[in-house]
Amino acid sequence: MESTSFVSPKWVPQMADVAAVMAGIERRPSTIYSVLTLNMRGFVGTLDARADKIVIFGAANQAFAQKNINCSIARFEPVAKDAGIRLRGSLSCALGCPYQGEVSIASVVDVVERFKALGCHEIDIADTSASARRSARAK
């Protein structure tokens, strides 16, 4: 269960109490509680909140990464392997980007390989901006 997201309350004020949310969850046996994090501060907060899995977020292109989260997945490299917790890599804009347009397969493979090198146990690939759907409609 993806329980919450550790994001900046400056940009998403409704997420300011995520540590309290995690502390208040009555955990059920055999349920995995994952938390999405976009940056190192959130990564540390997720560890402190005793999440079972951390979901790290990346984009298949720098344009989306910079405009949406203001950084790249490289920010996780110093700590991800040593965190001692399951990691899932979540790859957005794999089929197209609202800022850049088409995304190459090579870019997707590059980020997947980087997630793998970070020690991600799972990797999900998303068509965040519904590019495939728009492309199919145009034909």
N, C-alpha and C positions, 0 to 999 in steps of 0.2 A: 504494500500500500504506500503510495507516495503521499506522505503525511503533510508536508509543507515545503516552503522554499525559503532558504536563507538569502534574502536580497536586501539591498540598501533601503532602509525606511525613508531615506531622503527622496528616493525615486518612487517607491511603492509603500506609502505610509500604512496601508492596511496590513502590511506584513511585519510591522514593528514588534509584535509580541510572539514571534515564532518560537523563541526559547521557552516561553511559558506554555505554549500549545504543546510542544514536545514533552515538557515535564508533566503536563496534565493528562496525557494519553494513558488510558488503562490498557496496557499491552496484553494481547492475547497470545497464548503459546502458538508456535508455528506460523505466526504472521511476521513478515519481514516489513519493517518500517523504514522506508527510504525517504531521503530528503534531497531536493534539488538545490544545487549551489552554483552560483555564477562566478564567484571570485574567492580569493584566499581567505578573506575575513569570514565569508559564509562557510567555507570549507572547515575552518577551525570551529566555528559555531556548531556545525553539524557534528563534529567529533565530540564537542562538549555536551551536546544534547543526546548522546548515545544512540544515534541512528544506527540501524542495522546495515544500511547501504547508503552510499553517497552517489548521487547522480550528478556528474559533471557535464557541463553544457558546452558545446562547441558548434561552430558553423563551418560549412564546406567552403566558405569564401570569406576573405577579410572584410569586404564591404559590409556584409551583414553583421559580422562579429564586432566591428568598430561602431556601427550605428546602433545596434541593439544592446550589446553588453559592454562596449567600450574596451574590449580586450580579446585576446585569442586563447586557445586552450593551453598554450605554452605556460601560462601562469600556474598550472597545477603540477608541472614537472618536478619541482623541488621536493614535494611532499607526498604525492599520490602513492608511489610505490611503498613507502614506509608507513602508511597510515594504519595498516593492520585492519582494514575494513573492506568489505566488498565494494567495488566500484562499477557503476554503469555509465557508459559514455552515451550521451544523447546528441546526435548530429542533426542539426537543423539545416534547412535550405539545401538539401541534397539534390533536388531536381530543378532548382531555379531560385533566383534571388530577386526581391523587389527593387533592390538598388543596383545590382550588377547585371541582372538578366540570367543568361544561361550559365550553368555551373558544369564544369568538366568532370568526367568520370575520374580523371587523374586527381582532381582536388578532393573528391569524396574518398578515394582510396588512400590518399595521403593522410587525411584526418583519421580514418579508421585505423590505419597503421600506427598513428601517434597515440590514439586511445589504447590500442593493444599494447604498445610499449609502456604506457603508464600503468598497465596492470588491470585494465578494465575486464571484468568477468563477463559483461554483457555490453553490447553496443546496439542502440536503436538508431534507425535512419528515418528521417522525417521529411516530408514535403511541406514544410512549414507555411509557405506562402501559396499553396495549392497551384503551383506552376504546372504540374502535369495535367491537372483538370482544365486549366485555361488553355493549355496547348492542345488538348484533345478537342475542346470546343471550337478552336480556331480552324481545325481541319475539316 
